Every structure is written in C-alpha cells, then in structure tokens.
Amino acid sequence: MEKYLLKILGSGAALPSNLSNQSAQVLSMCGRNYMIDCGENAQAMLRKYNVNHSKLNHIFISHLHGDHCFGLLGLISTLDMLGRMCDITVFSHPGLEEMMKPMMAHFFKGLHFNVHFEEFAPGKHELIYDCNGLEVYTVPLKHTIHSSGFVFKEKEKQRHIIRSKVDFYQVPVRMLQHIKNGGDFVTEEGKVIPNSELTASADPIRSFAYISDTAKSERIVEYISGVDLLFHESTFLDINKARAKQTLHSTARQAAEIAKLADAKKLVLGHFSARYKSREEFLSEAREIFENCSLGNDGAEFEF
C-alpha cells in the first residue's frame, strides 16, 4: 500500500523566526502533491526539502491572514522561472483573487501557466475537490476572521479479487470489475457465488485533517473523526490560555483534547508562537492528554 507523506515547510505563527518559517505544508497523497497554506518563503522551503513541484497543482489556503498566504506571489514567480508550464488552482475564501490579480498583472507579464482561483464558502463543511481518488472537504473553524480547515480523504476503494477463487469458478475477465465493485457471480448452472467468497476486504480508507488558526472547537470533531493524521494548531501553551482565548487560537493541551475526542490516530502540533524559545513543553503538555503526538517543526515528515 502506497505511503502518504506530510512535509512541514513552515511551523511558525504570525512572524518568521530563527526557529521557523510561516505556515506551509505539502501533502503527498494519491500520486500528487497538495500545498496547504503558503506563508512567506514557501518557495525556498519547497526546494530546501526537495518537494517535486511538477506534481504540485493545487494549493489550499485556510484563511486570509498574511502568514498563511504571503508566499503565493513568490511561489508563482519561482515556479515560472523554473520553467513550469502546468496550471495551478488555488482554493480559498472569497477575496484572495481580488488581492492577487493586480500584483500578478504587474509582476507576471508573460507568465507561462495560468493560476485559477476557486472560492469556497466560509462557515460551511462541504466538498471542494474531487479527483484522482481523493476528496477534500472544508471544516469551519473559529477565528478572528473566516477560517477553514481541510480534510483530505481517500474515496471508497474496490475489494480485492481472490485469484484462486476466481480461477476455481472460472469467472470471465469481463465480470471482474463487477465483482470488484461488490457484485456476486452467477455460474452457467445458475449457482450464485457470493462476493464475500470471491473477494477480500478493500484497503482501509486513509485521511488527513488540517486544522489551523482556531479557538478550541468541539464542533469540528464530527468532521475529523477517525483521521489517520491530524494537524492541529497549538499557538500557545496552557499557561497562556487567556491569550489563546483572546486571539481565538488553541493551546497544545486543547489540540490534544480535540485529537482525543476525534479518536485521531496521530496528532501533529504546529503554528507555534515565536514567544517560546523551546517547543518541548508543547509536546509534554499535549502528551498528558494524547500520547501519540509529535512536533510539526520545519522539515519534519509524517507518514500514514
């Protein structure tokens, strides 16, 4: 079974620092690379961490704060200079295209590919991408402006043919697709061979949830339930939970509480405030609630 990979390009909140760049990640899933948020310097991090930009055709922007989208202009410029010819689609709340178009018109005369902007509705849970065996859903978050998380989820898979059984019952090749889709087989004598005898269970569906820039919100649990990998912002430590509440962000403890409620398999913390010089306290705080937890520092990779 193909391994999927999340690569962290930037893990800092608000300001770039000596520890980290601003928010940006690349998810390698179903044969393609998907960028999630695009903070400053994202294009340099793509090259530093050897991300194949030729497989990067879609960018998902969680909200229109600068630390999540200031890198778009630089990324487009860099890809053009690297000889890119394929179009890119950027998914965002309304307003990003209006901001980007004048700058693109000024800086990118003769751009060798098109940049398409696809808007999705704030405050809704809806399907916004459906292609290549993958679906992407939005998750409404609770922040100072409209903010959305994303759930990347494999589509339902076909069952596995049991070759010995198919050969034994002399199932014609033309029927195999029907059986993979769950159908039974009827022999020439009229005997029904149930699908359960001819096939084994399909591979489990895998999923990833990206939850950034939100106050703790138990409302999202139903949307991210059972995900294999959960990225949840942890801008603050619990000692600063008053500040988290004021700015509508989350603490490491609150991120862990959401992961536990959602029965996620693994939690990745990120979007760390630059006020903290060490991040080990984030890990300690979260692991008191949810053990299978890691720091999503710049350059970190997570397979699922």
C-alpha positions in Angstrom: 0.0 0.0 0.0 1.4 3.4 -1.0 2.7 5.5 1.8 1.3 9.0 2.1 3.6 11.8 3.4 3.0 15.2 5.2 6.0 17.5 5.0 6.2 20.7 7.1 7.7 23.7 5.3 6.8 26.3 7.9 5.6 25.8 11.5 5.6 29.4 13.0 2.7 31.6 13.8 2.5 35.3 12.6 6.2 36.0 12.4 9.1 34.2 10.8 11.8 33.4 13.3 15.2 31.8 13.7 13.3 28.6 14.5 10.7 28.5 11.7 9.1 29.9 8.7 5.4 30.8 8.4 2.7 28.2 7.8 3.1 26.0 4.8 2.8 22.2 4.3 2.9 19.8 1.4 0.7 16.6 1.5 1.8 13.8 -0.9 -1.3 11.7 -1.4 -2.9 9.7 -4.2 0.1 10.4 -6.5 0.1 14.2 -6.2 1.4 17.0 -4.0 -1.0 19.4 -2.4 0.2 22.6 -0.7 -1.8 23.7 2.4 -1.2 27.4 3.2 1.6 29.3 1.7 3.4 31.6 4.1 6.5 33.7 3.3 9.5 31.9 1.9 7.4 28.8 1.0 9.1 28.6 -2.4 12.6 28.3 -0.8 11.4 25.6 1.5 10.0 23.6 -1.4 13.5 23.5 -2.8 15.2 23.0 0.5 13.1 20.0 1.4 13.2 18.5 -2.2 9.5 18.7 -2.9 8.6 17.8 -6.5 6.9 20.9 -7.7 5.9 19.3 -11.0 3.4 17.3 -9.0 2.1 20.4 -7.2 -1.0 21.6 -9.0 -3.3 22.6 -6.1 -2.9 25.0 -3.2 -5.4 25.3 -0.3 -5.5 28.5 1.7 -7.1 28.2 5.1 -7.8 32.0 5.6 -6.6 35.4 4.5 -4.2 36.3 7.2 -0.8 37.2 5.7 1.2 34.5 7.4 -0.9 31.9 5.5 -0.8 33.4 2.1 2.0 36.0 1.7 4.2 33.4 0.0 1.9 32.9 -3.0 3.4 35.7 -5.1 6.9 34.4 -4.6 6.0 30.8 -5.2 4.3 31.6 -8.5 7.3 33.7 -9.6 9.8 30.9 -8.7 7.8 28.2 -10.4 7.7 30.3 -13.6 11.4 30.8 -13.5 11.9 27.1 -13.1 10.1 26.6 -16.4 6.7 25.5 -15.2 4.0 25.1 -17.8 1.1 23.4 -16.0 -1.7 25.4 -14.4 -2.2 25.8 -10.7 -5.5 26.0 -8.8 -5.7 28.0 -5.6 -8.7 27.2 -3.3 -9.6 30.0 -0.8 -12.3 32.1 0.8 -13.6 35.0 -1.4 -11.2 37.9 -1.6 -7.8 36.3 -2.4 -8.2 36.5 -6.2 -9.2 40.2 -5.9 -6.0 40.9 -3.9 -3.7 38.8 -6.1 -4.8 39.8 -9.6 -3.3 43.4 -9.7 0.0 42.1 -8.3 0.2 39.3 -10.8 -0.7 41.6 -13.6 2.2 43.9 -12.6 4.9 41.3 -11.9 4.0 38.4 -14.2 3.8 39.7 -17.7 4.2 36.6 -19.9 3.5 34.0 -17.2 3.8 30.6 -18.7 0.9 29.0 -16.8 -2.5 30.0 -15.6 -3.4 30.5 -11.9 -7.1 29.6 -11.3 -8.8 30.7 -8.1 -11.6 28.6 -6.8 -13.6 30.2 -3.9 -15.4 28.2 -1.3 -18.0 29.4 1.2 -16.8 30.4 4.7 -18.5 28.7 7.6 -19.5 25.5 5.8 -18.5 21.9 5.7 -18.5 21.0 2.0 -16.7 19.0 -0.7 -14.4 21.4 -2.7 -12.2 18.9 -4.6 -12.9 15.5 -6.1 -10.3 14.0 -8.3 -7.7 11.2 -8.6 -9.2 9.0 -5.8 -9.2 11.9 -3.3 -11.9 14.2 -1.8 -11.2 17.4 0.1 -13.7 18.8 2.5 -13.7 22.1 4.3 -14.1 22.4 8.1 -15.5 25.6 9.6 -13.2 27.0 12.3 -13.5 29.7 15.0 -11.0 32.6 14.4 -10.9 36.3 14.2 -11.7 36.2 10.5 -13.3 33.4 8.5 -11.0 30.4 8.7 -11.4 26.8 7.4 -9.6 23.5 8.0 -9.4 20.8 5.4 -10.0 17.0 5.4 -8.2 15.1 2.7 -9.9 11.7 2.4 -9.4 8.7 0.0 -12.5 7.6 -1.9 -14.1 4.3 -1.3 -11.9 1.5 -2.6 -12.7 -1.6 -4.5 -12.5 -5.0 -2.9 -9.6 -7.3 -3.7 -10.1 -10.3 -6.1 -9.1 -13.7 -4.6 -7.4 -15.1 -7.6 -7.7 -18.8 -6.6 -11.4 -18.4 -6.1 -11.9 -16.6 -9.4 -10.0 -19.3 -11.2 -11.8 -22.1 -9.5 -15.2 -20.8 -10.5 -13.9 -19.8 -14.0 -15.1 -16.2 -13.7 -14.8 -14.4 -17.1 -12.5 -11.5 -17.2 -15.4 -9.2 -18.3 -17.0 -9.9 -14.9 -14.0 -9.0 -12.7 -14.9 -5.3 -12.5 -18.4 -6.1 -11.5 -17.1 -8.3 -8.7 -14.5 -5.7 -7.5 -17.5 -3.3 -7.2 -19.2 -5.8 -4.8 -21.3 -7.9 -7.2 -21.9 -11.6 -6.9 -21.2 -14.1 -9.7 -23.8 -16.5 -11.2 -22.4 -19.6 -12.9 -23.8 -21.0 -16.1 -25.7 -23.5 -14.0 -27.4 -20.7 -12.1 -25.5 -21.0 -8.8 -24.9 -17.7 -7.1 -21.3 -17.3 -5.8 -21.4 -14.5 -3.1 -19.0 -11.7 -3.4 -17.6 -12.4 0.0 -16.3 -15.8 -1.3 -14.6 -14.2 -4.3 -13.1 -11.1 -2.8 -11.2 -9.8 0.3 -11.9 -6.5 2.0 -10.7 -3.3 0.4 -7.8 -1.4 1.9 -8.8 0.9 4.7 -9.6 4.5 3.7 -6.9 6.9 4.9 -7.4 10.6 5.7 -5.6 13.7 6.9 -7.1 16.7 8.7 -5.5 20.2 8.7 -6.8 22.4 11.5 -5.1 25.8 11.8 -6.0 29.1 13.3 -8.9 28.4 15.5 -10.0 28.5 19.1 -10.8 25.1 20.6 -14.0 24.0 18.9 -15.6 20.6 19.6 -17.9 21.3 16.7 -15.2 20.1 14.3 -14.9 16.7 15.9 -17.6 15.1 13.8 -15.8 16.3 10.6 -12.4 14.9 11.5 -13.4 11.7 13.4 -11.0 8.8 13.0 -8.4 10.6 10.8 -5.1 8.8 10.4 -3.2 12.1 10.9 -4.4 15.3 12.5 -2.5 18.6 12.3 -3.9 20.9 14.9 -2.6 24.4 15.6 -1.1 24.9 19.1 -0.1 28.5 19.0 0.2 28.8 22.8 0.9 26.8 25.9 -1.8 26.3 28.5 -0.2 28.9 30.8 -1.2 31.5 28.1 -4.7 30.1 27.6 -6.2 33.6 28.3 -4.2 34.9 25.4 -5.3 32.0 23.2 -8.9 32.7 24.1 -8.4 36.4 23.3 -6.9 35.8 19.9 -9.0 32.8 19.0 -6.2 30.3 18.9 -5.6 27.0 20.7 -3.1 25.7 23.2 -1.2 22.4 23.0 -3.5 20.9 25.6 -6.6 21.9 23.7 -5.3 20.5 20.5 -4.7 17.2 22.3 -8.2 17.2 23.7 -9.6 17.6 20.2 -7.4 14.8 19.0 -8.7 12.5 21.8 -12.4 13.4 21.2 -11.9 12.8 17.4 -10.2 9.4 18.0 -7.4 10.5 15.7 -4.6 8.0 15.2 -1.7 10.6 15.4 -1.5 14.3 16.3 1.0 16.8 14.9 1.3 20.2 16.7 2.3 23.4 14.9 1.7 27.1 14.3 3.9 27.9 17.3 4.1 31.4 18.7 7.6 33.0 18.4 7.4 33.9 22.1 8.6 30.4 23.1 12.2 29.6 22.7 11.7 25.9 23.2 9.0 23.6 21.9 9.4 20.6 24.1 6.9 22.0 26.5 4.2 21.8 23.8 4.9 18.1 23.4 4.8 17.4 27.2 1.6 19.3 27.6 -0.2 17.6 24.8 1.0 14.1 25.7 -0.7 14.4 29.1 -3.9 14.1 27.1 -3.0 12.4 23.9 0.2 10.2 23.8 0.7 9.7 20.1 1.8 13.3 19.4 4.7 14.9 17.6 6.1 18.4 16.9 5.5 19.7 13.4 8.7 21.6 13.1 10.1 22.9 9.8 11.4 20.0 7.8 9.5 17.3 9.8 7.9 14.5 7.8 5.0 12.2 8.8 3.9 9.0 7.0 0.5 7.5 7.3 
